[in-house]
Amino acid sequence: MQRFVVLLLVAGVLAVIGLGLSAPRSTGPDPLTSAASPTPGAVQETPASAVVETKLTPPTAPAAVVSAAPPPAPSADVSSRPEPAARSSQQLPLPTANPPAVSAPPAPMPAFDAAMNAVLAEGYPGGSLAVVRDGKLVYTRGYGFAKAGVAATPMTRYRQASVSKAVTGSLLAQLVTNGTLTMDLRVFPYLGVAPVDPRTNAITVRMLKDHTSGFAGDYFLFESRKAATFYGVASPPDPDTMVRWTAHYQLATDPGSTYHYNNTNYAILSRVIEKATGRAWIDLVRDMAKPFGIATWRLGTSLARPADEATYYEADTFKFGPSVFDSVPGTVETPYGAYDAASLNGAVALVSTVIDMARYDQGVAMGGIPAPELDAIPTKAGWSYTYVYNGSMPGQYTFVMRVWDGAHLTVMAGAFNHRDAGAIDETINGRILDAYRATTAWPAVDLFPNY
């Protein structure tokens, strides 16, 4: 029978549309989904609504899923379904570090150029795009400026904002599969932190991943300075101090009962991962990605302005804010010191080229990299889907999309060094998907050897 799935993620946006011609499976909203409202303050991670034209409607929730349970990932999914990394039924090639070389130049793709240039026409300084079709990089280019006087290129690096959470989800799936972590591990006892609210002791790895922890605020994003003052330490505090700061609050809801998107969930999840492995989050995701030719990933830091990275221009409403860095006191441009990106870690801090984000999503689609979702729709005959991951943080907007139509797999990754934190951002997904639908002739070229 036919199965339809529609899932939405905002503020680290995921939109999924899937059609499966198979026995239906129990699914819930994706664990990365969010309908969070903006938090007051200079730093805003603004919800970016996915624009998807479709007549499909979501299935009725299975009767076995009760309202008190975390909606994204019933525990039965972990034990009874194979991990996404184990499912790879297609013969499409995974991108590798050394694909066969080609000499043909990139063919023009006017629909994608028009979509990207339309965003720049709204006042965005620059951006970059990569398009992969059936495992081949068929198009990539930069648009506008990466920074003053420097053109954006396919190799310009961008902070990935909440697309980082998808990568963290993939890493977590790998660690669960190999037995390093369990989804039901109780986080605060494991980290050796005694919370004020005893309910906090019940928060598990699963609840952090699913955004059902019950935290009342986004403490890692908004309260670095308050935590430093409270503990009498330099600002910004280290992540372990921010975990203690989080634990000194009462929860807003019982753990596992209510979905609420929160960067602090993934910041603490990153600390759990680092303690379990004894390694830094960024080193772990680099190792996961390296077999697929991904070489540009690094951890973003708030004060750095690397030469190979775009300069970020925030919307006027949130352009400036108070610094959380003792070393740079006063008012700063929001992307450069109004929050501590490194402390947020696997929540928002990945830096990458768009080409390497396309490599990542191709790897996920083909099963070489674990999917961040516990029950990802397979890339095989009889199924179709559209997955969209978005990130939106001060001065940056990112997207990674993969579309499987039952015969061809298309991955599109892009980034801009600006956001309007509003209506224009909300059009970007629709523009790119419209460009995909408008493209009927795909270049017979593979540009991966050039990058």
Secondary structure, DSSP 8 states (H G I E B T S, - for coil): -EEEEEEE--SS-EEEEEEEESS-----S-TT-------SSS--------------------TT--TTS-SS--THHHHHS--GGG----------SS-----------HHHHHHHHHHHTTT--EEEEEEEETTEEEEEEEEEEEETTEE--TT-BEE-TTHHHHHHHHHHHHHHHTTS--TT-BHHHHHT---SSGGGGG-BHHHHHHT-S--SS-HHHH-HHHHHHHHT--SS--HHHHHHHHHTS--SS-TTT-----HHHHHHHHHHHHHHHTS-HHHHHHHHHGGGT----EE--SS---TTB---B--GGGSEEE---TTS-SEEEGGGTSS-HHHHGGGT-EEE-HHHHHHHHHHHHTTSS--SSTT---SSTTEEEEEEEEEEETTEEEEEEEEE-SS-EEEEEEEESB--SSTTHHHHHHHHHHHHHH--S--S---GGG-
